Amino acid sequence: MGGSQQQERDTVIVGWTVYAPADQPGMPPRTTDKARIRGVDCEITGEPGDWGRSPFTGTRGVIQFAADRVTG
């Protein structure tokens, strides 16, 4: 099997690690949420990580999460 039939069955996963400000609306995201990254709708994968506050400055850290787009 090959050609167009094979191409229709190929799965491509594009993944991003996202670092978002913790004070953004909707932070932290849930695994049931979706995110728009660079104009592409993605699914949140895994649990988000909260970097908390800096022990030196008290500055609020970011929320880190993974997002994937699956096609094919």
Summary of the structure (lengths in Angstrom):
residues: 72
radius of gyration: 16.7
end to end distance: 16.3
largest distance: 60.1
contacts: 153
relative contact order: 0.34
helix: 10%
strand: 51%
